[in-house]
Amino acid sequence: MMPAGPASPLAQLIARFGTDLIVTERSALEAVSIDQHRRHRGVPLALALPRTVADVTSLLAFCNAARIGVVPQGGNTGYCAAATPDASGSQLVLSLRRLNKIRDVDVTNGSLIVESGCLLADVQKSAAAAGRFFPLSLGSEGSCTIGGNLSTNAGGLNVLRYGMMRELTLGLEVVLADGRVLSTLQALRKDNTGYDLKQLFVGAEGTLGIITAAALKLFPAPRAAGTAFVAVPSPAAAVALLARLRDGLGELINSFELLPNVALRLLGRHLPALRQPLTTDSPWFVLCEASSADANDPLTDKLGRLLEAAIDAGEVTDAALAQNERERREFWELRENVPEAQRRAGPSVKHDVSLPIGRIADFITEAGTWITAHVEGSVLVCYGHLGDGNLHFNISGANESVTIDAHADVMKRAVHDMVAARGGSFSAEHGIGQTKVGELARYASPLELELMRNVKKMFDPNGIMNPGKVLA
């Protein structure tokens, strides 16, 4: 921590805002100084806890004038250390956890306005209480915040039908680096009045300003669901099944998740209480779900007929259909606990990639073959949101004697190059943060980087907003 001398930035912050807003207790700073994976640890100057938008405007105006770096932090659940300060002791971590009100729910307009410190789970509950549905669904929804979801353009389990956070956003309230407030909270679905400025802040990871509130889309609440856990012979068969289900059910398909047999074995070993619905020895599995606002829609029957046709076509070898909500939750608990099972199994090297869906099967084959040939003792755990082209391409060690991290850089380069060669992205839903700054510099075109830097300079000329993140 920077010494609190008479003219130090910390002393000035405390003198200006008081110890209610500027927190310096060791335990509080420790909690915000390390990332979710506990691989990046910083030394914050202090923790700022504003209670109002006016507090945020005053804080940013002060920090901009004093050239104090500001690191916005939501639930601190991100995977790329975007919310972690550096080790200099000069950066202020700013948390919006106290700005956590639901400002408005408009059922007629199909929207709600929430402050950035709201937990995602609380937003889901507020929508449900109004008879509506907010579709963003993440494993961390009980601890991640809307501000973080917006800043990372979060994806999750329902992107196939509803899109990422960018598609769910109608308007934003943003405090700029100099303290001015930009508001587009009108919650309009049609507004062609020039540049769509709000979209610059979605996915910017706090490098352009601080989102303090958002107008978000609501949807009719699902009242019927059809959920299946399916054995498939290959990723190519899974892609064919996806096309079949989309043809048969259209936009009613919410989710289409790919799981390898190795993931189910990890679940059985480390989380044996979870029930596995199939005993079929298949190399790959799919968890798919469709939903409808019509409580009488026989989705389970429709899904069953489509799966029967897929079995006849060789796309599916076995399937279990959830017959009630308990079984549906059991299916989803398997998918949602794959990261935990892999964590318990030991260290792993993770990649969050996306590709055009038609190229995914070939990528898995080529990249999997490369991993086997070049990383002795490795185990590929490739799973994820096949329906929207997003794979979590993770590599674990076969046993404790394999030091998988030693191969991380080589694997990252090989995997990301294969993704890029197929027109894909090295960051599908986890962002850039500080861990992938070099990857963005490698794979983005010179023109893209030039334009990004120009946008950054325009919104944050003094470079105080989340320094060191996204752009080198």
MIROVO-929146 format. One record per residue (C-alpha): residue in one letter; x, y, z. Coordinates in Angstrom, 3 decimals. Layout:
! MIROVO-929146
+------+----------+----------+----------+
: code :       xx :       yy :       zz :
+------+----------+----------+----------+
:    A :        X :        Y :        Z :
...
+------+----------+----------+----------+
//
This chain:
! MIROVO-929146
+------+----------+----------+----------+
: code :       xx :       yy :       zz :
+------+----------+----------+----------+
:    M :    0.000 :    0.000 :    0.000 :
:    M :    1.241 :    3.481 :   -0.839 :
:    P :    2.298 :    5.376 :    2.327 :
:    A :   -0.353 :    7.792 :    3.556 :
:    G :    1.781 :   10.883 :    3.780 :
:    P :    0.299 :   14.378 :    3.995 :
:    A :    0.171 :   14.828 :    0.232 :
:    S :   -0.134 :   11.212 :   -0.843 :
:    P :   -2.973 :   10.195 :   -3.174 :
:    L :   -4.413 :    7.981 :   -0.438 :
:    A :   -4.451 :   10.805 :    2.078 :
:    Q :   -6.101 :   13.055 :   -0.474 :
:    L :   -8.770 :   10.447 :   -1.239 :
:    I :   -9.575 :    9.936 :    2.437 :
:    A :   -9.627 :   13.670 :    3.088 :
:    R :  -11.988 :   14.225 :    0.180 :
:    F :  -14.330 :   11.225 :    0.524 :
:    G :  -13.917 :    9.875 :    4.052 :
:    T :  -13.331 :    6.361 :    5.319 :
:    D :  -16.875 :    5.208 :    4.573 :
:    L :  -16.193 :    5.484 :    0.848 :
:    I :  -12.437 :    4.877 :    0.899 :
:    V :  -11.672 :    1.612 :    2.693 :
:    T :   -8.142 :    0.633 :    3.701 :
:    E :   -8.648 :   -2.318 :    6.113 :
:    R :   -6.265 :   -5.136 :    5.284 :
:    S :   -8.955 :   -7.824 :    5.046 :
:    A :  -11.049 :   -5.732 :    2.659 :
:    L :   -8.052 :   -5.041 :    0.418 :
:    E :   -6.960 :   -8.668 :    0.459 :
:    A :  -10.360 :   -9.749 :   -0.832 :
:    V :  -10.153 :   -7.480 :   -3.896 :
:    S :   -6.473 :   -7.954 :   -4.662 :
:    I :   -6.547 :  -11.433 :   -6.201 :
:    D :   -8.356 :  -12.862 :   -9.227 :
:    Q :  -10.808 :  -15.756 :   -9.409 :
:    H :   -8.137 :  -18.292 :  -10.373 :
:    R :   -5.741 :  -16.946 :   -7.717 :
:    R :   -2.983 :  -16.512 :  -10.278 :
:    H :   -2.819 :  -12.711 :  -10.335 :
:    R :   -2.329 :  -10.763 :   -7.134 :
:    G :   -2.127 :   -6.990 :   -6.940 :
:    V :   -1.603 :   -4.338 :   -4.287 :
:    P :   -4.521 :   -1.877 :   -4.272 :
:    L :   -4.130 :    1.690 :   -3.096 :
:    A :   -7.541 :    1.393 :   -1.439 :
:    L :  -11.073 :    0.138 :   -2.062 :
:    A :  -13.737 :    2.662 :   -3.051 :
:    L :  -17.346 :    1.809 :   -2.162 :
:    P :  -19.601 :    4.542 :   -3.596 :
:    R :  -23.259 :    4.586 :   -2.577 :
:    T :  -24.637 :    6.749 :   -5.394 :
:    V :  -23.926 :    7.675 :   -8.991 :
:    A :  -22.932 :   11.109 :   -7.691 :
:    D :  -20.243 :    9.419 :   -5.574 :
:    V :  -18.914 :    7.671 :   -8.680 :
:    T :  -18.808 :   10.904 :  -10.674 :
:    S :  -16.915 :   12.688 :   -7.891 :
:    L :  -14.472 :    9.796 :   -7.461 :
:    L :  -13.658 :    9.557 :  -11.155 :
:    A :  -13.308 :   13.307 :  -11.587 :
:    F :  -10.904 :   13.361 :   -8.638 :
:    C :   -8.898 :   10.357 :   -9.861 :
:    N :   -8.721 :   11.750 :  -13.383 :
:    A :   -7.320 :   15.047 :  -12.131 :
:    A :   -4.851 :   13.273 :   -9.817 :
:    R :   -3.944 :   10.608 :  -12.431 :
:    I :   -4.947 :    7.755 :  -10.105 :
:    G :   -5.677 :    4.497 :  -11.905 :
:    V :   -9.146 :    3.055 :  -11.257 :
:    V :   -9.895 :   -0.682 :  -11.438 :
:    P :  -13.655 :   -1.422 :  -11.554 :
:    Q :  -14.608 :   -4.661 :   -9.831 :
:    G :  -17.948 :   -6.462 :   -9.802 :
:    G :  -18.264 :   -9.905 :   -8.238 :
:    N :  -14.614 :  -10.668 :   -9.067 :
:    T :  -15.658 :  -13.881 :  -10.821 :
:    G :  -13.954 :  -13.203 :  -14.172 :
:    Y :  -11.412 :  -15.576 :  -15.683 :
:    C :   -8.938 :  -13.087 :  -17.188 :
:    A :   -7.976 :  -10.946 :  -14.165 :
:    A :   -9.650 :   -7.859 :  -15.616 :
:    A :  -10.714 :   -6.716 :  -12.141 :
:    T :   -7.341 :   -7.189 :  -10.420 :
:    P :   -5.073 :   -4.190 :   -9.687 :
:    D :   -1.386 :   -4.261 :  -10.482 :
:    A :    1.368 :   -4.589 :   -7.896 :
:    S :    2.298 :   -0.901 :   -7.788 :
:    G :    0.003 :    0.024 :   -4.902 :
:    S :   -1.178 :    3.028 :   -6.900 :
:    Q :   -4.505 :    1.811 :   -8.307 :
:    L :   -7.886 :    2.322 :   -6.653 :
:    V :  -10.253 :   -0.647 :   -6.801 :
:    L :  -13.807 :    0.664 :   -7.270 :
:    S :  -16.657 :   -1.677 :   -6.376 :
:    L :  -20.295 :   -0.881 :   -7.096 :
:    R :  -21.661 :   -3.452 :   -4.649 :
:    R :  -23.583 :   -0.695 :   -2.824 :
:    L :  -25.304 :    0.415 :   -6.041 :
:    N :  -27.597 :   -2.583 :   -6.125 :
:    K :  -31.145 :   -1.323 :   -6.606 :
:    I :  -33.731 :   -2.508 :   -9.114 :
:    R :  -34.839 :    0.927 :  -10.314 :
:    D :  -37.749 :   -0.120 :  -12.499 :
:    V :  -39.532 :   -3.159 :  -13.914 :
:    D :  -41.719 :   -2.454 :  -16.945 :
:    V :  -43.687 :   -5.549 :  -17.912 :
:    T :  -45.435 :   -3.810 :  -20.800 :
:    N :  -42.147 :   -2.693 :  -22.324 :
:    G :  -40.421 :   -5.968 :  -21.486 :
:    S :  -37.562 :   -4.267 :  -19.671 :
:    L :  -36.056 :   -3.507 :  -16.311 :
:    I :  -33.530 :   -0.929 :  -15.134 :
:    V :  -30.985 :   -2.159 :  -12.614 :
:    E :  -27.879 :   -0.768 :  -10.966 :
:    S :  -24.571 :   -2.394 :  -11.730 :
:    G :  -23.977 :   -3.798 :   -8.269 :
:    C :  -27.062 :   -6.052 :   -8.483 :
:    L :  -26.284 :   -9.743 :   -8.395 :
:    L :  -27.329 :  -11.562 :  -11.542 :
:    A :  -29.414 :  -13.964 :   -9.428 :
:    D :  -31.326 :  -11.047 :   -7.925 :
:    V :  -32.105 :   -9.675 :  -11.379 :
:    Q :  -33.398 :  -13.091 :  -12.421 :
:    K :  -35.606 :  -13.192 :   -9.299 :
:    S :  -36.954 :   -9.683 :   -9.908 :
:    A :  -37.879 :  -10.647 :  -13.457 :
:    A :  -39.561 :  -13.841 :  -12.238 :
:    A :  -41.517 :  -11.931 :   -9.600 :
:    A :  -42.964 :   -9.823 :  -12.420 :
:    G :  -43.859 :  -12.935 :  -14.421 :
:    R :  -40.986 :  -12.402 :  -16.847 :
:    F :  -37.624 :  -14.005 :  -17.642 :
:    F :  -34.099 :  -12.609 :  -17.786 :
:    P :  -32.155 :  -15.256 :  -19.712 :
:    L :  -28.505 :  -14.681 :  -18.801 :
:    S :  -27.487 :  -17.811 :  -16.876 :
:    L :  -23.995 :  -18.451 :  -15.500 :
:    G :  -22.484 :  -20.776 :  -12.947 :
:    S :  -21.478 :  -17.711 :  -10.914 :
:    E :  -24.902 :  -16.048 :  -11.015 :
:    G :  -25.140 :  -16.002 :   -7.224 :
:    S :  -22.022 :  -13.835 :   -6.936 :
:    C :  -21.411 :  -12.067 :  -10.266 :
:    T :  -22.876 :   -8.608 :  -10.811 :
:    I :  -24.675 :   -6.999 :  -13.715 :
:    G :  -21.882 :   -4.456 :  -14.122 :
:    G :  -19.347 :   -7.236 :  -14.533 :
:    N :  -21.661 :   -9.137 :  -16.881 :
:    L :  -21.931 :   -6.036 :  -19.066 :
:    S :  -18.249 :   -5.183 :  -18.936 :
:    T :  -17.269 :   -8.682 :  -20.069 :
:    N :  -20.225 :   -9.172 :  -22.456 :
:    A :  -21.103 :  -12.360 :  -20.576 :
:    G :  -22.501 :  -15.350 :  -22.444 :
:    G :  -23.515 :  -18.485 :  -20.561 :
:    L :  -26.043 :  -21.208 :  -21.206 :
:    N :  -28.804 :  -19.488 :  -23.199 :
:    V :  -26.865 :  -17.614 :  -25.884 :
:    L :  -28.175 :  -19.900 :  -28.627 :
:    R :  -31.667 :  -18.421 :  -28.235 :
:    Y :  -31.272 :  -15.068 :  -26.489 :
:    G :  -27.774 :  -13.861 :  -27.349 :
:    M :  -24.987 :  -12.527 :  -25.166 :
:    M :  -25.211 :   -9.587 :  -22.793 :
:    R :  -24.749 :   -7.212 :  -25.721 :
:    E :  -28.028 :   -8.425 :  -27.242 :
:    L :  -29.814 :   -8.179 :  -23.893 :
:    T :  -28.918 :   -4.510 :  -23.356 :
:    L :  -31.289 :   -1.691 :  -24.260 :
:    G :  -29.426 :    1.182 :  -22.614 :
:    L :  -26.703 :    2.141 :  -20.151 :
:    E :  -25.795 :    4.769 :  -17.622 :
:    V :  -22.028 :    5.273 :  -17.689 :
:    V :  -19.722 :    7.561 :  -15.745 :
:    L :  -16.852 :    8.643 :  -17.975 :
:    A :  -13.274 :    9.047 :  -16.822 :
:    D :  -13.688 :   12.786 :  -16.231 :
:    G :  -16.845 :   12.321 :  -14.163 :
:    R :  -19.448 :   13.184 :  -16.791 :
:    V :  -22.491 :   10.897 :  -17.015 :
:    L :  -23.692 :    9.403 :  -20.295 :
:    S :  -27.228 :    7.992 :  -20.022 :
:    T :  -29.174 :    5.979 :  -22.604 :
:    L :  -31.625 :    4.320 :  -20.199 :
:    Q :  -34.748 :    4.969 :  -22.291 :
:    A :  -35.137 :    1.196 :  -22.900 :
:    L :  -36.051 :    1.696 :  -26.561 :
:    R :  -35.836 :   -1.143 :  -29.054 :
:    K :  -35.662 :    1.258 :  -31.984 :
:    D :  -33.457 :    4.341 :  -31.747 :
:    N :  -31.502 :    5.247 :  -34.869 :
:    T :  -30.164 :    8.584 :  -33.678 :
:    G :  -26.528 :    8.302 :  -34.637 :
:    Y :  -23.828 :    6.037 :  -33.213 :
:    D :  -24.912 :    3.398 :  -30.708 :
:    L :  -22.531 :    4.559 :  -27.988 :
:    K :  -23.707 :    2.128 :  -25.323 :
:    Q :  -22.269 :   -0.796 :  -27.234 :
:    L :  -18.752 :    0.606 :  -26.888 :
:    F :  -18.946 :   -0.009 :  -23.133 :
:    V :  -20.356 :   -3.534 :  -23.311 :
:    G :  -17.324 :   -5.812 :  -23.337 :
:    A :  -14.851 :   -2.960 :  -22.725 :
:    E :  -13.938 :   -4.388 :  -19.297 :
:    G :  -14.041 :   -1.017 :  -17.566 :
:    T :  -11.398 :    0.564 :  -19.775 :
:    L :  -13.655 :    3.327 :  -21.141 :
:    G :  -15.864 :    4.232 :  -18.189 :
:    I :  -17.858 :    2.769 :  -15.327 :
:    I :  -21.310 :    1.370 :  -16.013 :
:    T :  -23.561 :    2.330 :  -13.113 :
:    A :  -26.946 :    1.129 :  -14.415 :
:    A :  -28.482 :   -0.690 :  -17.352 :
:    A :  -31.810 :   -1.118 :  -19.102 :
:    L :  -32.145 :   -4.811 :  -19.932 :
:    K :  -34.560 :   -6.907 :  -21.975 :
:    L :  -37.127 :   -9.177 :  -20.381 :
:    F :  -38.872 :  -12.104 :  -22.058 :
:    P :  -41.986 :  -14.196 :  -21.455 :
:    A :  -41.395 :  -16.666 :  -18.644 :
:    P :  -40.839 :  -20.275 :  -19.773 :
:    R :  -43.739 :  -22.458 :  -18.633 :
:    A :  -42.869 :  -25.681 :  -20.411 :
:    A :  -39.519 :  -27.319 :  -21.087 :
:    G :  -38.088 :  -30.319 :  -22.840 :
:    T :  -34.640 :  -31.435 :  -21.690 :
:    A :  -32.562 :  -34.353 :  -22.947 :
:    F :  -29.225 :  -35.922 :  -22.103 :
:    V :  -28.008 :  -37.582 :  -25.273 :
:    A :  -25.153 :  -39.881 :  -26.277 :
:    V :  -23.580 :  -39.037 :  -29.648 :
:    P :  -20.743 :  -40.804 :  -31.473 :
:    S :  -18.786 :  -37.670 :  -32.398 :
:    P :  -18.783 :  -33.867 :  -32.426 :
:    A :  -19.797 :  -34.044 :  -36.099 :
:    A :  -22.870 :  -36.030 :  -35.090 :
:    A :  -23.610 :  -33.443 :  -32.403 :
:    V :  -23.488 :  -30.670 :  -35.017 :
:    A :  -25.878 :  -32.662 :  -37.226 :
:    L :  -28.206 :  -33.139 :  -34.243 :
:    L :  -28.142 :  -29.399 :  -33.556 :
:    A :  -29.272 :  -28.694 :  -37.119 :
:    R :  -32.050 :  -31.278 :  -36.784 :
:    L :  -33.343 :  -29.770 :  -33.537 :
:    R :  -33.234 :  -26.235 :  -34.894 :
:    D :  -35.173 :  -27.317 :  -37.968 :
:    G :  -37.729 :  -29.114 :  -35.806 :
:    L :  -38.093 :  -26.675 :  -32.911 :
:    G :  -36.842 :  -23.370 :  -34.297 :
:    E :  -36.203 :  -20.651 :  -31.754 :
:    L :  -37.549 :  -22.798 :  -28.902 :
:    I :  -34.068 :  -24.338 :  -28.514 :
:    N :  -32.372 :  -22.547 :  -25.593 :
:    S :  -29.236 :  -24.562 :  -25.007 :
:    F :  -27.093 :  -27.170 :  -26.704 :
:    E :  -24.097 :  -28.245 :  -24.630 :
:    L :  -21.335 :  -30.653 :  -25.657 :
:    L :  -19.713 :  -32.906 :  -23.016 :
:    P :  -16.965 :  -35.507 :  -23.493 :
:    N :  -16.928 :  -38.869 :  -21.748 :
:    V :  -13.836 :  -37.794 :  -19.819 :
:    A :  -15.841 :  -34.990 :  -18.192 :
:    L :  -18.457 :  -37.471 :  -16.967 :
:    R :  -15.691 :  -39.688 :  -15.587 :
:    L :  -14.266 :  -36.710 :  -13.689 :
:    L :  -17.724 :  -35.975 :  -12.309 :
:    G :  -18.128 :  -39.589 :  -11.221 :
:    R :  -14.739 :  -39.587 :   -9.504 :
:    H :  -14.872 :  -36.230 :   -7.755 :
:    L :  -18.614 :  -35.574 :   -7.372 :
:    P :  -20.099 :  -39.077 :   -7.105 :
:    A :  -23.369 :  -37.843 :   -5.573 :
:    L :  -24.398 :  -36.413 :   -8.953 :
:    R :  -26.644 :  -38.842 :  -10.816 :
:    Q :  -25.674 :  -39.641 :  -14.389 :
:    P :  -28.747 :  -40.350 :  -16.555 :
:    L :  -27.091 :  -42.680 :  -19.083 :
:    T :  -24.916 :  -45.771 :  -18.639 :
:    T :  -24.022 :  -45.848 :  -22.327 :
:    D :  -20.269 :  -45.885 :  -22.953 :
:    S :  -20.221 :  -43.046 :  -25.476 :
:    P :  -17.265 :  -40.792 :  -26.337 :
:    W :  -19.476 :  -37.689 :  -26.406 :
:    F :  -22.723 :  -36.436 :  -24.943 :
:    V :  -25.084 :  -33.523 :  -25.523 :
:    L :  -27.344 :  -31.736 :  -23.045 :
:    C :  -30.064 :  -29.870 :  -24.911 :
:    E :  -33.103 :  -27.946 :  -23.801 :
:    A :  -36.082 :  -26.245 :  -25.420 :
:    S :  -38.647 :  -24.084 :  -23.652 :
:    S :  -41.940 :  -22.375 :  -24.393 :
:    A :  -44.162 :  -19.740 :  -22.807 :
:    D :  -47.104 :  -22.066 :  -23.498 :
:    A :  -47.536 :  -24.307 :  -20.457 :
:    N :  -49.336 :  -26.892 :  -22.622 :
:    D :  -46.628 :  -27.150 :  -25.262 :
:    P :  -45.639 :  -30.865 :  -25.356 :
:    L :  -41.938 :  -30.151 :  -25.770 :
:    T :  -40.775 :  -33.409 :  -24.221 :
:    D :  -42.798 :  -35.359 :  -26.767 :
:    K :  -41.572 :  -33.174 :  -29.647 :
:    L :  -37.974 :  -33.546 :  -28.510 :
:    G :  -38.430 :  -37.298 :  -28.136 :
:    R :  -39.673 :  -37.681 :  -31.717 :
:    L :  -36.755 :  -35.674 :  -33.064 :
:    L :  -34.297 :  -37.796 :  -31.078 :
:    E :  -35.877 :  -40.989 :  -32.419 :
:    A :  -35.269 :  -39.715 :  -35.950 :
:    A :  -31.695 :  -38.804 :  -34.966 :
:    I :  -31.129 :  -42.351 :  -33.687 :
:    D :  -32.352 :  -43.730 :  -37.005 :
:    A :  -29.938 :  -41.360 :  -38.795 :
:    G :  -26.960 :  -42.452 :  -36.659 :
:    E :  -26.568 :  -39.058 :  -34.996 :
:    V :  -27.597 :  -40.348 :  -31.554 :
:    T :  -26.919 :  -43.688 :  -29.850 :
:    D :  -28.941 :  -43.246 :  -26.650 :
:    A :  -31.001 :  -40.560 :  -24.908 :
:    A :  -32.703 :  -39.769 :  -21.621 :
:    L :  -35.575 :  -37.274 :  -21.464 :
:    A :  -36.220 :  -35.429 :  -18.215 :
:    Q :  -39.677 :  -36.383 :  -16.972 :
:    N :  -39.925 :  -33.742 :  -14.252 :
:    E :  -38.141 :  -30.699 :  -12.854 :
:    R :  -36.002 :  -32.799 :  -10.506 :
:    E :  -34.555 :  -34.795 :  -13.388 :
:    R :  -34.064 :  -31.637 :  -15.409 :
:    R :  -32.032 :  -30.112 :  -12.572 :
:    E :  -29.998 :  -33.307 :  -12.256 :
:    F :  -29.057 :  -33.088 :  -15.942 :
:    W :  -27.967 :  -29.484 :  -15.560 :
:    E :  -26.020 :  -30.142 :  -12.368 :
:    L :  -23.749 :  -32.407 :  -14.384 :
:    R :  -22.992 :  -29.689 :  -16.917 :
:    E :  -22.610 :  -26.928 :  -14.355 :
:    N :  -20.187 :  -28.928 :  -12.196 :
:    V :  -17.697 :  -29.894 :  -14.898 :
:    P :  -15.411 :  -26.936 :  -13.993 :
:    E :  -15.497 :  -27.947 :  -10.313 :
:    A :  -14.703 :  -31.581 :  -11.103 :
:    Q :  -11.794 :  -30.484 :  -13.270 :
:    R :  -10.567 :  -28.168 :  -10.518 :
:    R :  -10.595 :  -31.034 :   -8.017 :
:    A :   -8.699 :  -33.224 :  -10.480 :
:    G :   -5.766 :  -30.818 :  -10.450 :
:    P :   -4.249 :  -28.000 :  -12.505 :
:    S :   -5.390 :  -27.486 :  -16.075 :
:    V :   -4.687 :  -25.165 :  -18.984 :
:    K :   -7.856 :  -23.517 :  -20.216 :
:    H :   -8.839 :  -22.047 :  -23.569 :
:    D :  -12.094 :  -20.189 :  -24.242 :
:    V :  -12.500 :  -20.301 :  -28.006 :
:    S :  -15.265 :  -19.919 :  -30.562 :
:    L :  -15.534 :  -21.076 :  -34.155 :
:    P :  -18.114 :  -21.222 :  -36.926 :
:    I :  -20.220 :  -24.235 :  -35.927 :
:    G :  -19.554 :  -26.094 :  -39.167 :
:    R :  -15.798 :  -26.046 :  -38.446 :
:    I :  -15.909 :  -27.216 :  -34.839 :
:    A :  -15.697 :  -30.967 :  -35.432 :
:    D :  -12.558 :  -30.690 :  -37.585 :
:    F :  -10.991 :  -28.330 :  -35.050 :
:    I :  -11.583 :  -30.741 :  -32.149 :
:    T :  -10.022 :  -33.568 :  -34.161 :
:    E :   -6.961 :  -31.594 :  -35.247 :
:    A :   -6.351 :  -29.829 :  -31.948 :
:    G :   -6.988 :  -32.984 :  -29.925 :
:    T :   -4.514 :  -34.928 :  -32.082 :
:    W :   -1.921 :  -32.161 :  -31.624 :
:    I :   -2.337 :  -32.188 :  -27.848 :
:    T :   -1.924 :  -35.975 :  -27.675 :
:    A :    1.191 :  -35.862 :  -29.865 :
:    H :    2.922 :  -32.926 :  -28.187 :
:    V :    1.937 :  -32.992 :  -24.506 :
:    E :    2.784 :  -36.293 :  -22.885 :
:    G :    0.424 :  -37.308 :  -20.093 :
:    S :   -2.276 :  -34.852 :  -21.094 :
:    V :   -6.042 :  -35.343 :  -20.956 :
:    L :   -8.291 :  -33.212 :  -23.147 :
:    V :  -11.497 :  -31.986 :  -21.495 :
:    C :  -13.303 :  -30.208 :  -24.321 :
:    Y :  -16.819 :  -29.087 :  -23.518 :
:    G :  -19.058 :  -26.074 :  -23.836 :
:    H :  -21.764 :  -24.215 :  -25.670 :
:    L :  -21.719 :  -25.994 :  -29.013 :
:    G :  -24.986 :  -24.341 :  -29.994 :
:    D :  -23.286 :  -20.939 :  -30.250 :
:    G :  -19.846 :  -22.188 :  -31.296 :
:    N :  -18.090 :  -21.695 :  -27.927 :
:    L :  -15.773 :  -24.422 :  -26.610 :
:    H :  -13.884 :  -24.596 :  -23.343 :
:    F :  -10.859 :  -26.443 :  -24.673 :
:    N :   -9.113 :  -27.471 :  -21.458 :
:    I :   -6.146 :  -29.755 :  -20.899 :
:    S :   -5.477 :  -31.548 :  -17.629 :
:    G :   -2.704 :  -33.867 :  -16.535 :
:    A :   -3.432 :  -37.596 :  -16.518 :
:    N :   -2.026 :  -37.783 :  -12.990 :
:    E :   -0.330 :  -35.656 :  -10.336 :
:    S :    3.131 :  -36.266 :  -11.818 :
:    V :    2.251 :  -34.357 :  -15.005 :
:    T :    3.131 :  -30.662 :  -14.729 :
:    I :    0.634 :  -29.401 :  -17.261 :
:    D :    1.348 :  -25.689 :  -16.666 :
:    A :    4.855 :  -26.156 :  -18.067 :
:    H :    3.287 :  -26.626 :  -21.504 :
:    A :    0.808 :  -23.763 :  -21.229 :
:    D :    2.488 :  -21.299 :  -23.606 :
:    V :    3.142 :  -23.881 :  -26.305 :
:    M :   -0.409 :  -25.222 :  -26.114 :
:    K :   -1.917 :  -21.753 :  -26.137 :
:    R :   -0.057 :  -20.791 :  -29.277 :
:    A :   -0.929 :  -24.004 :  -31.100 :
:    V :   -4.606 :  -23.984 :  -30.104 :
:    H :   -5.144 :  -20.299 :  -30.811 :
:    D :   -3.388 :  -20.537 :  -34.176 :
:    M :   -5.641 :  -23.433 :  -35.185 :
:    V :   -8.688 :  -21.433 :  -34.081 :
:    A :   -7.559 :  -18.367 :  -36.028 :
:    A :   -6.912 :  -20.455 :  -39.136 :
:    R :  -10.583 :  -21.470 :  -39.077 :
:    G :  -11.885 :  -17.944 :  -38.655 :
:    G :  -12.499 :  -18.291 :  -34.926 :
:    S :  -11.768 :  -16.269 :  -31.791 :
:    F :   -9.353 :  -16.952 :  -28.936 :
:    S :  -11.781 :  -15.285 :  -26.505 :
:    A :  -15.397 :  -16.321 :  -26.828 :
:    E :  -16.965 :  -15.166 :  -23.565 :
:    H :  -14.256 :  -14.542 :  -20.955 :
:    G :  -12.819 :  -11.327 :  -22.361 :
:    I :   -9.219 :  -10.104 :  -22.520 :
:    G :   -8.397 :   -8.714 :  -19.062 :
:    Q :   -4.697 :   -8.797 :  -18.424 :
:    T :   -4.120 :  -12.473 :  -19.250 :
:    K :   -4.904 :  -12.167 :  -22.978 :
:    V :   -3.516 :   -8.732 :  -23.820 :
:    G :   -0.728 :  -10.328 :  -25.818 :
:    E :   -3.178 :  -12.539 :  -27.694 :
:    L :   -5.242 :   -9.543 :  -28.792 :
:    A :   -2.076 :   -7.835 :  -30.001 :
:    R :   -1.192 :  -10.982 :  -31.979 :
:    Y :   -4.520 :  -11.798 :  -33.602 :
:    A :   -6.288 :   -8.452 :  -34.081 :
:    S :   -5.470 :   -6.603 :  -37.298 :
:    P :   -3.339 :   -3.445 :  -37.125 :
:    L :   -6.369 :   -1.398 :  -38.139 :
:    E :   -8.526 :   -2.925 :  -35.390 :
:    L :   -5.866 :   -2.164 :  -32.789 :
:    E :   -5.436 :    1.379 :  -34.080 :
:    L :   -9.162 :    2.062 :  -33.862 :
:    M :   -9.414 :    0.518 :  -30.390 :
:    R :   -6.557 :    2.674 :  -29.139 :
:    N :   -8.158 :    5.760 :  -30.643 :
:    V :  -11.442 :    4.987 :  -28.890 :
:    K :   -9.586 :    4.445 :  -25.619 :
:    K :   -7.731 :    7.740 :  -25.970 :
:    M :  -10.936 :    9.628 :  -26.753 :
:    F :  -12.836 :    8.338 :  -23.718 :
:    D :   -9.899 :    8.113 :  -21.332 :
:    P :   -7.124 :   10.503 :  -22.448 :
:    N :   -5.257 :   10.237 :  -19.149 :
:    G :   -5.354 :    6.444 :  -19.117 :
:    I :   -6.862 :    6.052 :  -15.644 :
:    M :   -9.556 :    3.493 :  -16.521 :
:    N :   -8.424 :   -0.050 :  -15.710 :
:    P :   -4.811 :    0.454 :  -16.804 :
:    G :   -3.050 :   -2.512 :  -18.378 :
:    K :   -6.230 :   -4.318 :  -19.378 :
:    V :   -7.392 :   -5.228 :  -22.919 :
:    L :   -4.841 :   -3.061 :  -24.802 :
:    A :   -1.089 :   -3.181 :  -24.311 :
+------+----------+----------+----------+
//
